[in-house]
Amino acid sequence: MRRIYLDYAATTPVHPAVIEAMTPYFNEKFGNASTIYYYGREARSAIEASREIFAKAIGADTSEIVFTSGGTESDNFAIKGVAFANKNKGNHIITSAIEHHAVLETCHFLEKQGFNVTYLPVDKDGLIDPSTLKKAITSKTILITIMHSNNEIGVIEPIEEIGKIAKENGIIFHTDAVQSFGQVPINVDSLNVDLLSVSSHKIYGPKGVGAIYIRKGTKIVQFMHGGEQERNRRAGTENVAGIVGFGKAIEIAMRDISKESERLTKLRDKLIKGIIEKISDVKLNGHSTKRLPNNVNFSIKYVEGESMILNLDMEGICASTGSACTSGSLEPSHVIMALGVSHEVAHGSLRFTIGKYTTEEDIDEVLRVLPGIISRLRDLSPLYKK
Ligand SMILES: *Cc1c(COP(=O)(O)O)cnc(C)c1O
């Protein structure tokens, strides 16, 4: 059966050139980068080459980059690291209601440790209002952590403005840019961010590797303790092959970013337009233009997200209800709920995220089978009246 993968926000296939770049680092070039003989130097220089690629991609200095095991670790490091390093200055953290679980659960943990966390609301399009942020700041605020773009509804937040407010108030600012990186241009100076998280497996690199940008001078405590790797900021033998693959994936993403985002935006808008035309009682979740080129998220009234996913799967189409982390749970998505919709509407959310291998035929196929699936499911729904 031909399968159509439309869940690129959950993960992406590793690019063939990435696999090729990584392969030698499993055996021929197997050295531990902390050793000083030939094999070690070889591994070290491969890591530093990736560091340069990433630093250049976001306008940072190589000394400001730390490789991690992925987006989750980068978020944990940024938030706990800053909170614990600055607790003599204050105990207040500001975030948003629509963050990824890697940020939300870290904040919940810190609440148990005596920190106070404000979860900023978003408007009906999923956007943070910078003036609401301004009002939430107190003399105790030490950290603002707000995502660059949302993984469920694709909305791109006004990070530059938020960063400016943080800077004016002398507050450290972290952004989770896992979904944005590789899709929209990112520059840490124009965004006014102090810390930024990224992940490799969302940009056609391997799983289990990511990075964090830490602006020079940012007060942060180490998260992993052990050896002196990563300038004493992240202990543990480096994932050399992973870091090499990540570097290659960044190189390819940066090379193709404008062409690819233009192509995906067209396919995205075709899918959005098609769903609105062919299916009644639907609502696009997330701002219509301030959104990632690859994200389509709808609430489809009178049907349940899970049933749509299973029925699409029978037609060979892989989609999602929103977040890989919450699938299987019966709770509606916290992101869709934050848009101010009812429980029922939130239960009917359907996300398609397109990517490198998505074609126009794939979009046509979705638009061909989806209306039938929805109408069959609605016929079974007691809530739906024709
Ligand atoms: C995927 C994702 C993460 C987690 O990254 P991992 O590398 O899978 O740990 C964090 N934040 C956002 C917005 C994501 O989409």
The ligand as an ORCA input file, in Angstrom:
! r2SCAN-3c Opt
* xyz 0 1
  C       9.596     17.716     19.116
  C       9.571     18.915     19.979
  C      10.302     18.971     21.174
  C      11.077     17.778     21.707
  O      12.216     17.496     20.944
  P      12.863     16.019     21.054
  O      14.138     16.145     20.272
  O      11.893     15.089     20.418
  O      13.103     15.761     22.487
  C      10.273     20.118     21.920
  N       9.556     21.191     21.510
  C       8.850     21.191     20.363
  C       8.110     22.404     19.971
  C       8.822     20.050     19.569
  O       8.101     20.042     18.459
*
